[in-house]
Amino acid sequence: MKRAMFARLLAEEPALWTIAAAGRVEGCLVREQGRWRLSWFDGADRRLASYSGPVDGDLEGLAATLGARLGRPIELNAH
């Protein structure tokens, strides 16, 4: 019971990841109150900023999808 409660609390905690390609930070991914949101910085590559697909807890899948759109690897770094 305690483990399930702890997991639920962690899932509700705000979290932030930066989205980078070739050392350049293009945007961020935020999880807050169980919702996921992508935000792109000014000057972010249009191939990334135009992404309108699903955003959920599959960070590896999201990095692979964004990397395929961009044509180079994407790094998601937790902060």
C-alpha positions as CSV (number, residue, x, y, z in Angstrom):
1,M,0.0,0.0,0.0
2,K,2.8,2.5,0.9
3,R,4.6,1.7,-2.3
4,A,1.5,2.5,-4.5
5,M,1.0,5.7,-2.5
6,F,4.6,6.8,-3.0
7,A,4.5,6.0,-6.7
8,R,1.4,8.1,-7.1
9,L,3.0,11.0,-5.3
10,L,6.0,10.8,-7.5
11,A,3.9,10.8,-10.6
12,E,2.2,14.0,-9.5
13,E,5.4,15.8,-8.7
14,P,6.4,18.4,-11.3
15,A,9.3,17.3,-13.5
16,L,11.4,19.0,-16.2
17,W,13.5,17.7,-19.0
18,T,15.4,19.8,-21.6
19,I,15.3,18.7,-25.2
20,A,18.7,19.1,-26.9
21,A,20.2,18.2,-30.3
22,A,23.9,18.4,-31.1
23,G,24.5,20.3,-27.8
24,R,21.8,23.0,-28.5
25,V,18.8,23.1,-26.2
26,E,15.7,23.4,-28.4
27,G,12.9,23.2,-25.8
28,C,11.7,21.4,-22.7
29,L,9.2,18.8,-21.6
30,V,7.3,19.4,-18.4
31,R,5.1,17.0,-16.3
32,E,2.9,18.7,-13.9
33,Q,-0.2,17.3,-12.1
34,G,-0.1,14.3,-14.3
35,R,-0.1,16.3,-17.6
36,W,2.7,16.4,-20.1
37,R,3.6,19.5,-22.1
38,L,6.2,20.3,-24.7
39,S,7.5,23.9,-25.0
40,W,9.9,25.1,-27.6
41,F,12.4,27.9,-27.3
42,D,12.6,30.8,-29.7
43,G,14.6,29.7,-32.7
44,A,13.9,26.0,-32.2
45,D,14.1,23.9,-35.3
46,R,10.7,23.9,-37.1
47,R,10.8,20.1,-37.5
48,L,10.7,19.8,-33.7
49,A,8.4,22.7,-32.9
50,S,5.8,21.5,-35.4
51,Y,5.5,18.1,-33.6
52,S,1.9,17.6,-32.5
53,G,1.9,13.9,-31.6
54,P,1.4,12.3,-28.3
55,V,3.4,13.3,-25.2
56,D,3.3,10.9,-22.3
57,G,5.7,9.0,-20.0
58,D,7.5,7.2,-22.8
59,L,10.5,9.5,-22.9
60,E,12.7,7.1,-25.0
61,G,9.9,6.8,-27.6
62,L,9.5,10.6,-27.7
63,A,13.3,11.1,-28.1
64,A,13.3,8.6,-30.9
65,T,10.3,10.2,-32.6
66,L,11.8,13.7,-32.4
67,G,15.2,12.4,-33.5
68,A,13.6,10.9,-36.6
69,R,11.9,14.2,-37.4
70,L,15.2,16.1,-37.0
71,G,17.5,13.5,-38.6
72,R,19.9,13.4,-35.6
73,P,19.8,12.1,-32.0
74,I,17.8,14.0,-29.3
75,E,18.8,14.1,-25.7
76,L,16.3,14.5,-22.9
77,N,18.0,15.7,-19.7
78,A,16.2,15.7,-16.4
79,H,16.5,18.7,-14.1
